[in-house]
Amino acid sequence: MGYAELISKLEALPREKQAEVFEFVEFLSARCGTSTGKPITHTEWTDAEFSELSVAQAMRGMEQETVTYMREDLRERWQ
């Protein structure tokens, strides 16, 4: 795939997906060390950093989701 085809496919995506692609490219760039000139290895990630990234990726887009459950849906209530 050439750059022109890649750009064409990227431009055809919705804005939120374009942003997701950009974030992924930024992540890869940081991981490969293209911004610092030095590759970053997985051992340089602390558990807290990895956890934060994992949660951020898992929760992406959930802000727009509506809540579909009510208090009555809980199996157990804390008194």
N, CA, C and O atoms as a GROMACS GRO file, in nm:
protein
  316
    1MET      N    1   0.085  -0.117   0.000
    1MET     CA    2   0.000   0.000   0.000
    1MET      C    3   0.090   0.123   0.000
    1MET      O    4   0.182   0.135   0.081
    2GLY      N    5   0.063   0.213  -0.090
    2GLY     CA    6   0.140   0.336  -0.099
    2GLY      C    7   0.083   0.444  -0.009
    2GLY      O    8  -0.025   0.430   0.048
    3TYR      N    9   0.159   0.554   0.003
    3TYR     CA   10   0.114   0.664   0.088
    3TYR      C   11  -0.017   0.724   0.039
    3TYR      O   12  -0.104   0.757   0.120
    4ALA      N   13  -0.032   0.738  -0.093
    4ALA     CA   14  -0.154   0.797  -0.148
    4ALA      C   15  -0.276   0.713  -0.111
    4ALA      O   16  -0.380   0.767  -0.074
    5GLU      N   17  -0.264   0.581  -0.122
    5GLU     CA   18  -0.375   0.492  -0.088
    5GLU      C   19  -0.404   0.498   0.061
    5GLU      O   20  -0.520   0.498   0.103
    6LEU      N   21  -0.299   0.503   0.141
    6LEU     CA   22  -0.315   0.511   0.286
    6LEU      C   23  -0.388   0.640   0.325
    6LEU      O   24  -0.481   0.637   0.406
    7ILE      N   25  -0.345   0.751   0.269
    7ILE     CA   26  -0.409   0.880   0.298
    7ILE      C   27  -0.554   0.879   0.252
    7ILE      O   28  -0.641   0.931   0.322
    8SER      N   29  -0.580   0.822   0.137
    8SER     CA   30  -0.716   0.814   0.085
    8SER      C   31  -0.807   0.735   0.180
    8SER      O   32  -0.919   0.777   0.208
    9LYS      N   33  -0.758   0.623   0.227
    9LYS     CA   34  -0.836   0.540   0.320
    9LYS      C   35  -0.857   0.613   0.452
    9LYS      O   36  -0.965   0.606   0.512
   10LEU      N   37  -0.753   0.682   0.499
   10LEU     CA   38  -0.762   0.756   0.624
   10LEU      C   39  -0.865   0.868   0.613
   10LEU      O   40  -0.945   0.889   0.704
   11GLU      N   41  -0.864   0.940   0.502
   11GLU     CA   42  -0.959   1.050   0.482
   11GLU      C   43  -1.103   1.001   0.471
   11GLU      O   44  -1.196   1.076   0.500
   12ALA      N   45  -1.122   0.877   0.430
   12ALA     CA   46  -1.256   0.821   0.417
   12ALA      C   47  -1.316   0.781   0.552
   12ALA      O   48  -1.437   0.761   0.563
   13LEU      N   49  -1.233   0.771   0.654
   13LEU     CA   50  -1.280   0.732   0.788
   13LEU      C   51  -1.351   0.848   0.856
   13LEU      O   52  -1.323   0.964   0.826
   14PRO      N   53  -1.443   0.817   0.948
   14PRO     CA   54  -1.504   0.923   1.030
   14PRO      C   55  -1.396   0.989   1.118
   14PRO      O   56  -1.292   0.930   1.145
   15ARG      N   57  -1.423   1.112   1.160
   15ARG     CA   58  -1.326   1.190   1.238
   15ARG      C   59  -1.276   1.116   1.362
   15ARG      O   60  -1.156   1.118   1.392
   16GLU      N   61  -1.367   1.050   1.435
   16GLU     CA   62  -1.324   0.982   1.558
   16GLU      C   63  -1.230   0.865   1.528
   16GLU      O   64  -1.141   0.836   1.607
   17LYS      N   65  -1.250   0.799   1.414
   17LYS     CA   66  -1.159   0.690   1.375
   17LYS      C   67  -1.025   0.745   1.327
   17LYS      O   68  -0.921   0.683   1.349
   18GLN      N   69  -1.028   0.861   1.262
   18GLN     CA   70  -0.903   0.926   1.222
   18GLN      C   71  -0.821   0.960   1.346
   18GLN      O   72  -0.699   0.943   1.348
   19ALA      N   73  -0.890   1.010   1.449
   19ALA     CA   74  -0.821   1.044   1.574
   19ALA      C   75  -0.763   0.918   1.639
   19ALA      O   76  -0.653   0.922   1.694
   20GLU      N   77  -0.835   0.807   1.632
   20GLU     CA   78  -0.788   0.681   1.687
   20GLU      C   79  -0.662   0.634   1.615
   20GLU      O   80  -0.567   0.588   1.678
   21VAL      N   81  -0.661   0.647   1.482
   21VAL     CA   82  -0.542   0.610   1.403
   21VAL      C   83  -0.425   0.699   1.443
   21VAL      O   84  -0.314   0.650   1.461
   22PHE      N   85  -0.449   0.829   1.457
   22PHE     CA   86  -0.343   0.922   1.496
   22PHE      C   87  -0.286   0.886   1.633
   22PHE      O   88  -0.164   0.885   1.652
   23GLU      N   89  -0.374   0.855   1.730
   23GLU     CA   90  -0.327   0.816   1.863
   23GLU      C   91  -0.243   0.689   1.857
   23GLU      O   92  -0.143   0.677   1.928
   24PHE      N   93  -0.284   0.594   1.773
   24PHE     CA   94  -0.209   0.470   1.760
   24PHE      C   95  -0.072   0.495   1.698
   24PHE      O   96   0.028   0.437   1.741
   25VAL      N   97  -0.066   0.582   1.598
   25VAL     CA   98   0.062   0.616   1.535
   25VAL      C   99   0.152   0.686   1.637
   25VAL      O  100   0.272   0.660   1.642
   26GLU      N  101   0.095   0.775   1.719
   26GLU     CA  102   0.173   0.841   1.824
   26GLU      C  103   0.227   0.739   1.924
   26GLU      O  104   0.342   0.747   1.966
   27PHE      N  105   0.143   0.642   1.961
   27PHE     CA  106   0.186   0.536   2.053
   27PHE      C  107   0.302   0.457   1.993
   27PHE      O  108   0.402   0.432   2.060
   28LEU      N  109   0.287   0.416   1.866
   28LEU     CA  110   0.394   0.340   1.801
   28LEU      C  111   0.521   0.423   1.789
   28LEU      O  112   0.632   0.372   1.807
   29SER      N  113   0.505   0.550   1.757
   29SER     CA  114   0.620   0.638   1.745
   29SER      C  115   0.695   0.649   1.877
   29SER      O  116   0.818   0.643   1.880
   30ALA      N  117   0.621   0.666   1.985
   30ALA     CA  118   0.684   0.675   2.117
   30ALA      C  119   0.749   0.543   2.156
   30ALA      O  120   0.858   0.541   2.212
   31ARG      N  121   0.681   0.434   2.125
   31ARG     CA  122   0.733   0.302   2.161
   31ARG      C  123   0.860   0.267   2.083
   31ARG      O  124   0.951   0.205   2.137
   32CYS      N  125   0.864   0.307   1.958
   32CYS     CA  126   0.981   0.279   1.874
   32CYS      C  127   1.092   0.381   1.895
   32CYS      O  128   1.204   0.363   1.846
   33GLY      N  129   1.061   0.487   1.968
   33GLY     CA  130   1.163   0.586   1.998
   33GLY      C  131   1.195   0.678   1.883
   33GLY      O  132   1.303   0.736   1.880
   34THR      N  133   1.104   0.695   1.788
   34THR     CA  134   1.133   0.782   1.675
   34THR      C  135   1.142   0.928   1.718
   34THR      O  136   1.205   1.009   1.650
   35SER      N  137   1.079   0.963   1.828
   35SER     CA  138   1.087   1.101   1.874
   35SER      C  139   1.214   1.128   1.953
   35SER      O  140   1.260   1.242   1.958
   36THR      N  141   1.272   1.025   2.015
   36THR     CA  142   1.393   1.045   2.095
   36THR      C  143   1.516   0.986   2.030
   36THR      O  144   1.628   1.013   2.073
   37GLY      N  145   1.497   0.906   1.926
   37GLY     CA  146   1.610   0.842   1.862
   37GLY      C  147   1.654   0.714   1.931
   37GLY      O  148   1.746   0.648   1.883
   38LYS      N  149   1.591   0.678   2.041
   38LYS     CA  150   1.626   0.559   2.118
   38LYS      C  151   1.503   0.471   2.134
   38LYS      O  152   1.400   0.518   2.182
   39PRO      N  153   1.512   0.344   2.093
   39PRO     CA  154   1.395   0.256   2.110
   39PRO      C  155   1.358   0.239   2.257
   39PRO      O  156   1.445   0.230   2.343
   40ILE      N  157   1.229   0.236   2.283
   40ILE     CA  158   1.179   0.213   2.418
   40ILE      C  159   1.141   0.066   2.428
   40ILE      O  160   1.064   0.017   2.347
   41THR      N  161   1.193  -0.003   2.526
   41THR     CA  162   1.160  -0.144   2.543
   41THR      C  163   1.046  -0.157   2.642
   41THR      O  164   1.018  -0.065   2.719
   42HIS      N  165   0.980  -0.272   2.638
   42HIS     CA  166   0.867  -0.293   2.727
   42HIS      C  167   0.907  -0.292   2.874
   42HIS      O  168   0.822  -0.267   2.960
   43THR      N  169   1.032  -0.316   2.904
   43THR     CA  170   1.075  -0.316   3.044
   43THR      C  171   1.081  -0.175   3.101
   43THR      O  172   1.089  -0.159   3.223
   44GLU      N  173   1.077  -0.073   3.015
   44GLU     CA  174   1.080   0.064   3.063
   44GLU      C  175   0.943   0.113   3.108
   44GLU      O  176   0.932   0.219   3.170
   45TRP      N  177   0.839   0.038   3.077
   45TRP     CA  178   0.704   0.074   3.120
   45TRP      C  179   0.685   0.028   3.263
   45TRP      O  180   0.710  -0.089   3.295
   46THR      N  181   0.641   0.117   3.349
   46THR     CA  182   0.609   0.075   3.485
   46THR      C  183   0.471   0.008   3.481
   46THR      O  184   0.396   0.025   3.385
   47ASP      N  185   0.439  -0.066   3.584
   47ASP     CA  186   0.308  -0.129   3.592
   47ASP      C  187   0.197  -0.024   3.591
   47ASP      O  188   0.092  -0.044   3.530
   48ALA      N  189   0.222   0.088   3.658
   48ALA     CA  190   0.122   0.194   3.662
   48ALA      C  191   0.099   0.255   3.524
   48ALA      O  192  -0.016   0.281   3.487
   49GLU      N  193   0.206   0.278   3.448
   49GLU     CA  194   0.193   0.334   3.313
   49GLU      C  195   0.117   0.238   3.222
   49GLU      O  196   0.029   0.280   3.147
   50PHE      N  197   0.152   0.111   3.229
   50PHE     CA  198   0.084   0.013   3.145
   50PHE      C  199  -0.062   0.001   3.183
   50PHE      O  200  -0.149  -0.010   3.096
   51SER      N  201  -0.090   0.002   3.312
   51SER     CA  202  -0.228  -0.006   3.359
   51SER      C  203  -0.309   0.114   3.311
   51SER      O  204  -0.422   0.099   3.266
   52GLU      N  205  -0.249   0.232   3.321
   52GLU     CA  206  -0.318   0.354   3.276
   52GLU      C  207  -0.349   0.348   3.126
   52GLU      O  208  -0.459   0.384   3.084
   53LEU      N  209  -0.252   0.304   3.047
   53LEU     CA  210  -0.274   0.292   2.903
   53LEU      C  211  -0.382   0.189   2.873
   53LEU      O  212  -0.469   0.212   2.788
   54SER      N  213  -0.378   0.076   2.942
   54SER     CA  214  -0.476  -0.030   2.918
   54SER      C  215  -0.618   0.016   2.949
   54SER      O  216  -0.710  -0.008   2.871
   55VAL      N  217  -0.634   0.083   3.062
   55VAL     CA  218  -0.767   0.131   3.100
   55VAL      C  219  -0.815   0.237   3.002
   55VAL      O  220  -0.932   0.237   2.963
   56ALA      N  221  -0.726   0.328   2.963
   56ALA     CA  222  -0.764   0.433   2.869
   56ALA      C  223  -0.810   0.373   2.736
   56ALA      O  224  -0.908   0.419   2.678
   57GLN      N  225  -0.740   0.271   2.689
   57GLN     CA  226  -0.779   0.208   2.563
   57GLN      C  227  -0.910   0.131   2.577
   57GLN      O  228  -0.994   0.132   2.487
   58ALA      N  229  -0.928   0.064   2.689
   58ALA     CA  230  -1.050  -0.014   2.711
   58ALA      C  231  -1.172   0.077   2.727
   58ALA      O  232  -1.282   0.040   2.685
   59MET      N  233  -1.155   0.192   2.786
   59MET     CA  234  -1.266   0.282   2.815
   59MET      C  235  -1.293   0.383   2.704
   59MET      O  236  -1.390   0.459   2.713
   60ARG      N  237  -1.210   0.386   2.600
   60ARG     CA  238  -1.225   0.484   2.493
   60ARG      C  239  -1.364   0.475   2.431
   60ARG      O  240  -1.411   0.368   2.394
   61GLY      N  241  -1.428   0.590   2.421
   61GLY     CA  242  -1.558   0.597   2.357
   61GLY      C  243  -1.675   0.569   2.449
   61GLY      O  244  -1.790   0.587   2.409
   62MET      N  245  -1.649   0.525   2.570
   62MET     CA  246  -1.759   0.489   2.660
   62MET      C  247  -1.829   0.613   2.717
   62MET      O  248  -1.939   0.602   2.770
   63GLU      N  249  -1.765   0.731   2.705
   63GLU     CA  250  -1.827   0.852   2.756
   63GLU      C  251  -1.959   0.880   2.685
   63GLU      O  252  -2.051   0.935   2.744
   64GLN      N  253  -1.967   0.842   2.557
   64GLN     CA  254  -2.086   0.870   2.479
   64GLN      C  255  -2.195   0.766   2.499
   64GLN      O  256  -2.309   0.788   2.457
   65GLU      N  257  -2.165   0.654   2.561
   65GLU     CA  258  -2.265   0.549   2.580
   65GLU      C  259  -2.364   0.588   2.689
   65GLU      O  260  -2.327   0.647   2.791
   66THR      N  261  -2.489   0.555   2.665
   66THR     CA  262  -2.591   0.583   2.765
   66THR      C  263  -2.598   0.467   2.864
   66THR      O  264  -2.571   0.352   2.828
   67VAL      N  265  -2.635   0.497   2.986
   67VAL     CA  266  -2.650   0.395   3.088
   67VAL      C  267  -2.778   0.319   3.060
   67VAL      O  268  -2.884   0.379   3.045
   68THR      N  269  -2.768   0.188   3.052
   68THR     CA  270  -2.885   0.106   3.018
   68THR      C  271  -2.934   0.021   3.135
   68THR      O  272  -3.013  -0.071   3.116
   69TYR      N  273  -2.887   0.051   3.253
   69TYR     CA  274  -2.931  -0.024   3.369
   69TYR      C  275  -2.975   0.072   3.478
   69TYR      O  276  -2.934   0.188   3.481
   70MET      N  277  -3.060   0.022   3.564
   70MET     CA  278  -3.115   0.105   3.672
   70MET      C  279  -3.077   0.042   3.806
   70MET      O  280  -3.020  -0.068   3.812
   71ARG      N  281  -3.109   0.111   3.911
   71ARG     CA  282  -3.079   0.061   4.045
   71ARG      C  283  -3.148  -0.072   4.071
   71ARG      O  284  -3.094  -0.158   4.142
   72GLU      N  285  -3.265  -0.090   4.014
   72GLU     CA  286  -3.341  -0.214   4.031
   72GLU      C  287  -3.271  -0.333   3.965
   72GLU      O  288  -3.301  -0.448   3.997
   73ASP      N  289  -3.180  -0.306   3.874
   73ASP     CA  290  -3.109  -0.413   3.804
   73ASP      C  291  -2.999  -0.476   3.891
   73ASP      O  292  -2.948  -0.583   3.857
   74LEU      N  293  -2.963  -0.413   4.000
   74LEU     CA  294  -2.859  -0.467   4.087
   74LEU      C  295  -2.908  -0.593   4.157
   74LEU      O  296  -3.024  -0.600   4.200
   75ARG      N  297  -2.823  -0.690   4.169
   75ARG     CA  298  -2.861  -0.813   4.238
   75ARG      C  299  -2.853  -0.795   4.390
   75ARG      O  300  -2.930  -0.854   4.466
   76GLU      N  301  -2.759  -0.713   4.430
   76GLU     CA  302  -2.732  -0.698   4.573
   76GLU      C  303  -2.729  -0.550   4.605
   76GLU      O  304  -2.671  -0.472   4.530
   77ARG      N  305  -2.789  -0.511   4.712
   77ARG     CA  306  -2.785  -0.372   4.753
   77ARG      C  307  -2.709  -0.359   4.884
   77ARG      O  308  -2.727  -0.438   4.977
   78TRP      N  309  -2.625  -0.260   4.890
   78TRP     CA  310  -2.547  -0.236   5.011
   78TRP      C  311  -2.627  -0.144   5.103
   78TRP      O  312  -2.677  -0.039   5.062
   79GLN      N  313  -2.637  -0.186   5.225
   79GLN     CA  314  -2.713  -0.108   5.324
   79GLN      C  315  -2.622  -0.015   5.399
   79GLN      O  316  -2.668   0.059   5.486
   0.00000   0.00000   0.00000
